[in-house]
Structure formats: structure tokens, C-alpha cells
Amino acid sequence: MSYFPTMLKSAFSSGELSAREWGLPPVAPRKKSRSREVEEKITGTPRREEQYFLRKYFDTRALSQIAVFAALYTVLVWLLPGLSYAAVQFRVAEGLKPAIAKRWTLAFAFALGNFLGNLVSPFAGIYELGFMPLMNIVGGLLAYEVARAFKRNYLVAGLVYAAVIGLSVSWMLHVLFNIPLEALVPLLIASEEAIMIIGAAVFYLVERRWKWYQ
């Protein structure tokens, strides 16, 4: 007895039978509720804006530059551990940072490079793997904004970036090893500024022959 209703149900679900064939009035399609439409409008707009932002600023070229600069920074830190992890640091990799004047997205490259470079540090911990990458993003974005007021000047970007990183490393070493800040700040800012000035000069020379950021 239950075979015939089951057969009808399967026939309707598979599309073999329609309401018109059985002489039944057509069923109107279900409409979206007003609340559902409002919800889609509210949630849909931010999603479209996020997708536009990512496509505009993190295109293939930007991602490639982030990967290249992060790799260069990491390798330079690993190749020169004596200079990279000393109390008075003189990281040659820091000379890459004046490039932030042209591309703000490189702040993420330097944060990633800093994280990877610090993985083999004898002092690796929450400060070197969390705090310093974060300060690389903060310092990079600040340096980019200041450099914009000076026609995206490499030297200006490097000096601002050096000040942020020098102060951040000084505070980190003060917390970890209780070294007086008055002894750390001048030395670390001076070493950062020196390598940034050299890096800015190199980028000026490179830009004469190659607009690497375009």
C-alpha cells in the first residue's frame, strides 16, 4: 500500500511529474524575506569593498615584492648572525627598509622577514617573534606616510623607520635584560640610522636605472 505514494513522491522530486500535468495550480517561487534582503545588503557591501581593497593593493606584483623583500631580509639576517643578534645590532638587512617610501605594502614584507629571521635568534620569544614584527608594520606604515609628504623620499622613510625600530629594540632589551634605556637608545638608534642612510643611498642609485616599484 505504501508503494504508490512513495512512487509519486520520487516522481515529483526527480522532475518527472509537474503540477500542471496533474491539473494542479502552479506553486509560486518562494520570495526572500525582507529581513534576509536587508541582511544581504548590509553584509554584501563590506565584502565587496574588502575584495576591491585586496585586488587593488595586494595584486600579483605587490605580493611578489612582499615575497622577495621578506626573503632578502631573512637571508641577510641568517647569513650575518653575529651582527643581527648582538645587543648593539647592526643588521645589514635593515638597509632594505628605505624601500617603504615607494610601497607601503612592504611593511608586511619586513614584518615577515623579521619574524623568520628571529626564529634562529638565541633570544627568540614573544618579543622577537611577536612584538618586533608588529613594530615593523607600525614603523613601516608611519615611515611611508611621512615620506609621502617629502615626495616619497627614501632618506626620510629610512630615518623615521630607524627611529621606530631603534626605540622598539631598546625597550625590548631593557625589559629582557634590564639594560638602562639611556645606554641603549642612543646606540641602537645610531646603528639603525647609519644602515638606513646607506640603504637609502643604494636605492637612489638603483632607481636611476630601474624603477623597481613600478
JOJO-V420706 format. One line per field, one symbol per residue. ss: DSSP state (@ for helix, = for strand, . for the rest). psi: psi as a letter, one per 40 degrees, with the letter a starting at -180 (. if undefined). burial: # if it has 24 or more other ideal C-beta (glycine too) atoms within 12 Angstrom, else .. A space follows every 10 residues. Layout:
ss->???
psi->???
burial->???
This chain:
ss->.@@@@@@@@@ @@@@...... .......... ...@@@@@@@ @@@@@@@@@@ @@@@@@@..@ @@@@@@@@@@ @@@@@@@@@. @@@@...... .@@@@@@@@@ @....@@@@@ @@@@@@@@.. .....@@@@@ @@@@@@@@@@ @@@@@@@@.. ...@@@@@@@ @@@@@@@@@@ @@@@@@@... @@@@@@@@@@ @@@@@@@@@@ @@@@@@@@@. ....
psi->dedddddddd dddeediidd defiiihiih iiiddddddd dddddddddd dddddddfad dddddddddd dddddddddg ddddeidgig hdddeedeed ddhdeedddd dddddddede iefhaddded dddddddddd ddddddddef ffhddddddd dddddddddd ddddddefhh dddddddddd dddddddddd dddddddddh gde.
burial->.......... .......... .......... .......... .......... .......... .#..##.### .###.###.. ...##..### ########## ########## ########.. #.#...##.. ########## ####.##... .######### ########## ###....... ...##.###. ########## ..##...... .##.
